[in-house]
């Protein structure tokens, strides 16, 4: 068993479709709980040609006590009035209780009637159709039901189809033309209509307007206009509409609707329908016909048909997404203008409404329900125009919140780019000054050995180039992950230093250690100097195995870092003399730049340096 529910807009009725249901799904025999007397007009109700079910609200509508059920229903379930009276609906028929409770409660609380249609199917075959009206009166809920036997309707079909039979037969010769009649609420469709909508006749077609049901959302306001006009006793209406058939074809139809009395005084509504898709350029036929069907599912773009009309307006779904309201709860009035932040824009919209200006094209800020924490930036366009001597309006509403945020980020990004360029110029200038100082020192120290000067400068330049490459790729000079950099540094050390065979590099760095480029640049040069010293002096015997240079960089506390760099070579015999060489002077100068302290450590094998420096140092972009 399957149950589907759908609101049928054209007929203003909720339709409940029930598939493959058995009697036991609806009827559960249960003992009587309440002693209920018959309603005083029960005998009169029993003799009516329609079914009337009577219920007494129980516990403020939490449930409903059955006072009586119609004879058709009782016969269907082989029951009597005594089998149903005094039982709660939720126990005698849990399924109907589940389906109808909200509707019954709504009528009970609001005292407003409601229409529901029940359609029963056995497989794909329509077996029963009931139209019910729920009303509240005499402190009771009445469900007035008109049950239609689809088999009986077939026998009546021939009689109703004889109305103006000659005209219908003539129309059958033209596949692009059809007609219908509506008599006593029942439709009769010619074969031409089925040719137009591309499907065969179905059993339920007598109870629907099978053409208007296919109208695309953008033309729904035209259908509303047709119903408004033809609901008069005698009237005539000519319109052009678009439909989408079940197989997805878009068609343009010309419809002519007439309402008139026949000789017996019975009102008849007749429709003539002509498929003009091939010869009709509907893009320009009406002011709104160029609109695309894609509007109906867009959450960012809304189509506004007659936005200046308080009653006959039609908005696509995007409008309701933007204001964050359901279609049913939205009340179209000027109150919505109170949620616009730019009051001048709201005044101009009122001027369009009053006819003082013909259009408005604004970018404005809309606060959902007046909430300043839920603002959306929208692009609104509304234009008034005349058509057939009537004033109409058409508009578009676009949610551009994300686009505006992206634009703001782009502006911020451009500003950041200017800062980065200034930073790059500053860094390059400083680094060149440092390298130039080193070059001048080494020119004096190694004037007879220019190859050493070239080798040292090549190592420093390549090391700094690696740092700049990684830093500028991320465009973040303040948060450089030292571990990522040192891994890359170790893998490429052999490319810019003349390393004897057999020396291994081992590095340990805390994972979460992020430093600024101001720190990493001199730190890197310090590591370069100590590493070059170790390569040249720590391993004079090239045949010794397991030669290793180790770096360990850890955070001592939130603002202090410690670097220990050591080798397992021959060590330094005269520690006093080491402090006077050029490499040591360069290291001391670089250590001063980062406000650090460096010392030579005591160790059994090899040489080790310990450098302690703060994570944060003062820096100003010049």
Secondary structure, DSSP 8 states (H G I E B T S, - for coil): -EEEEEEETTTTEEEEEEES--HHHH-------S-----TTHHHHHTSSSEEEEEEEETTTTEEEEEE--HHHHHHTT--HHHHTT-BHHHH-HHHHHHHHHHHHHHHHH---EEEEEEEEETTEEEEEEEEEEEEETTEEEEEEEEE-HHHHHHHHHHHTTTTHHHHHHHTT-TTEEEEEEETTEEEE-HHHHHHHTS---GGGGGS-TTGGGB-GGGHHHHHHHHHHHTSSSEEEEEEEEEE-TTS-EEEEEEEEEEEE-TTS-EEEEEEEEE-TTT--TTTTSTTTT--GGGGG-SSEEEEESTT-SSS-EE-HHHHHHHT--TTT---SGGGGGGBS-HHHHHHHHHHHHTSSSEEEEEEEEEGGG-TTSEEEEEEEEEEEEETTEEEEEEEEEE-HHHHHHHHHHHHHHHHHHHHHHHHHHHHHHHHHHHHHHHHHHHHHTTT-HHHHHHHHHHHHHHHHHHHHHHHHHT-SS-EEHHHHHHHHHHHHHHHS---TTEEEEEEE-TT-EE-HHHHHHHHHHHHHHHHHHHHHT---TT-S-EEEEEEEEEEETTEEEEEEEE-SS--S-HHHHTTSHHHHHHHHHHHHTT-EEEEE--SSS-EEEEEEES-------
